[in-house]
Amino acid sequence: MLAGAVACLLAHACGPPAGPARPTTALAAPDERAARNAAIEAFGLRAWDALASGEPTRVLYDELVLRALLEPASATRLSARRGLLRRRIARASDLTSRLETATYAGICLQGAREEPAGGVLGLRSPGWVFDRALLIGTRPGGGRVASWIEGIFIFTDAGFGALDLERVENPRWEHSDLELAPCDFAVRDDLPDGAR
């Protein structure tokens, strides 16, 4: 009985279970393909949910994370750009109305690269970065929808997130880039069996 009381007190003293880990450092791309695909897929699902809910800014790292990942001058510069963010992204109503009947089917990354510490982005440590992602969904009964989300996306010890968003495209049915866009990395379920 005493052991149960002590465990209860310790549980209350420590508080509720922690939420998702806060990113503390940028990371290079995982060496193993399965780990890379898992990181890409986790971001694709998270970004799809953000767009489908009409809140694409949910993929943005907050100010504290910017300060942890970037040198001070770079963090300040990106923070200042966020003041005009709403002008650069699609309207929430357009996102939700065009994605409401679709389900996530994959993601295609472009502009993927390893960025050095102290380079153009001002990262504190080297990181795996990409510039844009085509988020892909499928509709009930067939047909696809896709939308580009553009900015500066970086892999961290808590997965991918955005340092900045440049543009979020209105989703388009049977987007031409589903067939035309080359991918640096892709995790896609929208292709016919045997074509993956």
N, C-alpha and C positions, 0 to 999 in steps of 0.2 A: 504494500500500500504506500509506504514511504517512497519507494522507488518510482511509483506512478506519479506521485505528487511532484517529486523532483523533476521528472521528465516533462510534466505539464508546465511547471514554472520555467524551465529552460526553453521550452517551445515558445512560450509567451514572451520571454525576455529577448529571444532572437527574432521575433516577429514572424510574419507570414513568409512563405517561400518566396524567394526572389523571382522577379520576372526575367525576361530575356536578358542575357548578358549585354553589357554596354561595350561597344568596341573600344579598344585601347591602343591598337596598333594595326597598321597596314600589313598585309601578308602577300608573299609571292603566290603564284598559281600552284596548287598541289601537283606533285609529280605524277600521281596515279590518275588515269582517265576517269575512273569511277568517282573519285573524290572531286575532281573538277566538275563532272556532270552533276553531282549531288549539289554542289555550291551554286551552279547555274540554275538548276531546277528549283532550288529553294527560293532563289531570288525571283525567278519567273512566276512562281505561285504567289509570292508576296506582292510583286508589282501588279499582277493581274487582279488580285483582290483590291489593291489600292485604286486601280483604274475603274473597276466594276462598281466600287462604292462611290465613285466621283471624287475621290481624295488622293490624286496622284502624289501629292506632297508627303504622304505617309512613308515614301521610300527615302526621303531626305534624312540625313543625319542631323541631329540637333546641334546647337552652337557649342555645347560642351564637347561633343565628339569631334567637331571640326577642330577645336583647339587641341585635342589630344592627337589627332592624326596629322595636322598640318603645322608648319612653322607659323609664328604669329602674323606676319604680314600677309601670307596666303589665306589664312583663316579670316582675317579682317576683310580682305578683298572679296572673298566668296560670300561672306555675311552681307556685305553691302549690295551685292548683285541680287540677293533674295528679295529686296524691296520691290523689284519689278517682276517678280516671278509670276504673278497671276496673269500678266499680259502675254506671257510666253507659253502658256499651257491651254489645252482645250477646256471648254466649259464643262463643268461637272454634269450638267443635264445631258449633254451630247454623249459623254462617256457612258453614263449609266443606261441611257435609253438604247444605245447600240450594243451594249454588252450584256443586257439583262437576261437574254435567253441563251447566251453562249456559255460554254465551259472552257476552261483553260486547256490548251493542247500542246503548248510548247513555246520556245523562245529561241531567237537567233541573235547572236552578238556580233557587232561589227566594231572595228577599231580597238580590238583587244591587244594589250601589250603589257610588258613589265615596265613600270615607271620607277626610276631611281630615287633614292632619298635626296632631298635638296634640289631636285631637277625643276622643270618648268612648273609643275603643280605645287612644289614646296612641301612634299611629303616628309615627315620625320623619319620614316623607314621605307624601304622599297615596297612596292605594292603592285598587284595585278589590277589593271584598269581597263575599262572599255568605254566607248563613246556613245553607243546607241544599241538599242535592243528592239527587235520586232516581236511583240507579244502576240501570240496566235491563239485563237479560240475556234471551237466548232459549234455549230448550231444544231438543235434537235432536227433530225431528219436529213442532215447533211449540210454542206456549205460551210465556209470558213469566214472568219473576221480577223482582222489584224490591225495593229496600231504601233507606230514607232514611238518610243520614249527615248529622248536624247538628253545628254548631259555629261557629267563626270561621275562614273560609277567605280567604286573601289572595293576590293576584297579585303576583309579585316578578320580579326580573331572572332568576330560575331557574324560572319557572312558578308554578303554584298549589301551595299547601300549607296545612296547618291550624295556626293559632295555638293552638287548643283544640278538643277534641271534647266535645260535650254529650251526644250519643246516637247509637248505631248500632243501627238497627232490625233485628230478625230478618227475613231475606228472606221475601217472601210470593209464592206463585204467583198470577198474574193479579191483582196488587195493584190495588185500586180506583183508586188515584191515577194509574195509567197512563192512565186516561181522564178523571179529574176534576181533577188538579192543574194549575193554570196555571204556565207556565214564564216566568221573566224572560229566560232564554237556554236553548236546548236544542240538542243534537246527538244525533239519534236515528235508528237504523236499524230500529227495531221497528215502524214504521208501514207500512201497505200501500203498494205502489208508487203514486205519484201523490198521496199524502196528505202527503208531507214538505214 
